[in-house]
Amino acid sequence: MHSDSHGLNVKNSVAVWNSIYCVNGVPVVMNKLDCRLDTSQYKKLLSAHVFLIVVGGSFIHDYSPVHTRAKSVKEFISCNRIQAFEGWPKKSGDLMPLEIVWKQIVNKVNGKLVFYEDDLWSELSACWELMDQEGTFVDIIHTPLNRSRKVIQNEGDWVFDNDLK
C-alpha cells in the first residue's frame, strides 16, 4: 500500500480507528481520522461505538499510548463503568483480532496502485465491507483457541489462516 516511485509527494497513508464486536446484529466500525489519534478523539470514539455495546462489560484495546497511558482515558473508561482488559500480552499480534483483520486487509490491498489518500481509503473501505459481509470478523473473533494452539506450536511465529483448517 504505497506509491512506489510514482510520485514523491503522494500521501500514501490513512489514519484509521476501528472496532469489531462479537454481538449479533451489531455493525463493525471503521473510521477515517483527519489526524493522529489523540485522547479526546479516542474518548469520543469509545462513547460512540464501544460503550453502548459493552455496558457493564469489558473490551480489549491495543497498547497504543493513547489507549493505555493517558490518565484521562483510564478515568473516562472507569467513569463509564466499562473495564478495559489489561492482561493482554503485548506482543500478541497473532491473537489480537484487529491485528489479524489488518494483516488480511494489507494482503488484499497490497500490490494495488494507490496514489492518493482518498483512493487508499476507498480500497480499505471496500475490503472492510467485503470482510464484514463474508463474516470474516466473526470467524476471527471465534478462532482464538485454535490460533493460540498454533502460535504455541509455531513457537510464537505468525499463524496463517490456512494453518487453522
Number of C-alpha atoms within 10 A of each C-alpha: 18 18 18 13 7 11 9 9 9 15 15 18 16 18 13 15 15 12 17 20 19 15 11 7 7 10 13 17 16 16 13 12 12 9 10 10 15 12 16 11 15 15 19 11 17 16 15 11 18 19 20 11 17 15 12 11 12 16 14 16 14 19 14 10 10 19 20 15 12 14 12 15 18 16 11 15 18 12 10 12 15 18 18 17 12 14 7 14 11 10 11 16 15 21 22 19 23 20 14 20 19 13 14 18 18 14 11 14 17 12 12 12 14 23 19 17 15 14 14 21 19 13 18 21 16 14 17 21 14 12 16 16 10 11 10 15 20 18 12 19 18 13 14 16 11 14 20 16 13 19 19 12 11 11 9 13 13 16 20 15 12 6 9 11 6
